[in-house]
Amino acid sequence: MELKKVWAMYFSPTGGTEKAVTTTAKAVAEQLGLPYEVYDFTLPQVREKEKAFAQTDLVFLGTPVIAGRVPNVLLPYLKTIVGGGAYGVPVVSFGNRNFDDALIELRNIMEEDGFRTMAGGAFVSEHSFSRKLSAGRPDAADYEKMHAFADAIVKKIQSGWEYTAPAYVKGEDPIRPYFTPRDRYGNPIDIRKVKPKTSDACCGCGLCAQVCPMGSIDPTDFECKRICIKCCACIKKCPTGAKYFDDPGYIYHKEELEEMYEGRSEPEFFV
Ligand SMILES: Cc1cc2nc3c(=O)[nH]c(=O)nc-3n(C[C@H](O)[C@H](O)[C@H](O)COP(=O)(O)O)c2cc1C
C-alpha cells in the first residue's frame, strides 16, 4: 500500500473523541514520516462542505458513542464523505458504559463511503453528561493504549498487508437498536426533547452558541431553539457554569449512570 498522508477527522463536542483520534493518527504519521492533517467537523458550517479522499490517504474517522451507536444526527453527513479507496480507521469514544455497536456501525459507514478499513478502536473519555463518570479520562494508561494502537497499525502497514475485507471490530451486525435509558420501574426515559436552560450566571459571552455542534443556540438570547443532542458542549464550555439541564428523567439517568458505571472500563482496539 502506498500512503502519502494521514488524516485525523472527527466530531467532538467535548473533546474526548478529538484526543483519541488526533493522538493515534499523529503517532502513525510520525512513525511513517508522513504529513498529518486535522479535519474537525464538529461545527455545522464544516459539515456543509464536501470532503473527499484519495487512495493514498489514511483516514482516522472519529465520533462519540451516543446510545450505543454512531450519533444518528451525523448519518446524513457521514454518508456524503467520499472515501475514494483511502485506508480507513474508525475510532469511537465512549463514556465508560459501553460502545455497543458504534464501532462496527462506523466501520460499515466507512466501507459504504469507499474506504478500505484496516483497524478500529474504542477509547474512554469523560462522559458528556457528567464531571464524575470517567473523570480524568483519557488518562496516562489510556494514552498508552492509544500509542499501542498506533504502533500495531504501523506494524501492519510495514508488514506488507493488503486489503481484502473490512477490518474486524467488536459489535453485532445487523446493528442493534439504540440503547434506551430506563427508570427504576423499567419504563423507558425519553430525553430526546430535553433542552438546556440558562441561569442568571450567564454573562452573555455567546460561547454556547459558537460551540453548539447543531447550531441550535440563538446567539441573541442564548436559548436552545432547535434540536439538542445532549452533547453538553454548551454546559461544559460555559465560563460561568450558566447552562444546565433540570429535566427529572435526564437527571435520574445521569445519576444512575454515575452509580452503575463507577468501575473502570477499558479501551479496546482491533488491528
Ligand atoms: C446522548 C448521549 C448518549 C451517550 N451514550 C453513551 C453510551 O451509550 N455509552 C457510553 O459509554 N457513553 C455514552 N455517551 C458518552 C459519550 O460517548 C462520551 O462522553 C464521549 O467521549 C463524548 O465525546 P466528545 O468528548 O468527543 O464529545 C453518551 C453521550 C451522549 C451525549
PDBQT file of the ligand as one rigid body, heavy atoms in Angstrom, charges set to zero:
ROOT
HETATM    1  C1  LIG A 301     -26.826  11.495  24.254  1.00  0.00    +0.000 C 
HETATM    2  C2  LIG A 301     -25.569  10.773  24.667  1.00  0.00    +0.000 A 
HETATM    3  C3  LIG A 301     -25.566   9.395  24.732  1.00  0.00    +0.000 A 
HETATM    4  C4  LIG A 301     -24.412   8.714  25.121  1.00  0.00    +0.000 A 
HETATM    5  N1  LIG A 301     -24.418   7.357  25.105  1.00  0.00    +0.000 NA
HETATM    6  C5  LIG A 301     -23.335   6.676  25.533  1.00  0.00    +0.000 A 
HETATM    7  C6  LIG A 301     -23.320   5.252  25.530  1.00  0.00    +0.000 A 
HETATM    8  O1  LIG A 301     -24.225   4.598  25.047  1.00  0.00    +0.000 OA
HETATM    9  N2  LIG A 301     -22.244   4.620  26.061  1.00  0.00    +0.000 N 
HETATM   10  C7  LIG A 301     -21.190   5.319  26.600  1.00  0.00    +0.000 A 
HETATM   11  O2  LIG A 301     -20.282   4.684  27.152  1.00  0.00    +0.000 OA
HETATM   12  N3  LIG A 301     -21.128   6.669  26.535  1.00  0.00    +0.000 NA
HETATM   13  C8  LIG A 301     -22.173   7.356  26.008  1.00  0.00    +0.000 A 
HETATM   14  N4  LIG A 301     -22.134   8.724  25.947  1.00  0.00    +0.000 N 
HETATM   15  C9  LIG A 301     -20.917   9.429  26.352  1.00  0.00    +0.000 C 
HETATM   16  C10 LIG A 301     -20.044   9.842  25.189  1.00  0.00    +0.000 C 
HETATM   17  O3  LIG A 301     -19.908   8.799  24.263  1.00  0.00    +0.000 OA
HETATM   18  C11 LIG A 301     -18.632  10.199  25.680  1.00  0.00    +0.000 C 
HETATM   19  O4  LIG A 301     -18.686  11.106  26.729  1.00  0.00    +0.000 OA
HETATM   20  C12 LIG A 301     -17.764  10.726  24.546  1.00  0.00    +0.000 C 
HETATM   21  O5  LIG A 301     -16.420  10.627  24.937  1.00  0.00    +0.000 OA
HETATM   22  C13 LIG A 301     -18.047  12.167  24.203  1.00  0.00    +0.000 C 
HETATM   23  O6  LIG A 301     -17.228  12.560  23.127  1.00  0.00    +0.000 OA
HETATM   24  P1  LIG A 301     -16.698  14.056  22.946  1.00  0.00    +0.000 P 
HETATM   25  O7  LIG A 301     -15.912  14.393  24.203  1.00  0.00    +0.000 OA
HETATM   26  O8  LIG A 301     -15.858  13.982  21.738  1.00  0.00    +0.000 OA
HETATM   27  O9  LIG A 301     -17.904  14.937  22.824  1.00  0.00    +0.000 OA
HETATM   28  C14 LIG A 301     -23.257   9.430  25.501  1.00  0.00    +0.000 A 
HETATM   29  C15 LIG A 301     -23.247  10.826  25.401  1.00  0.00    +0.000 A 
HETATM   30  C16 LIG A 301     -24.383  11.484  24.972  1.00  0.00    +0.000 A 
HETATM   31  C17 LIG A 301     -24.333  12.973  24.814  1.00  0.00    +0.000 C 
ENDROOT
TORSDOF 0
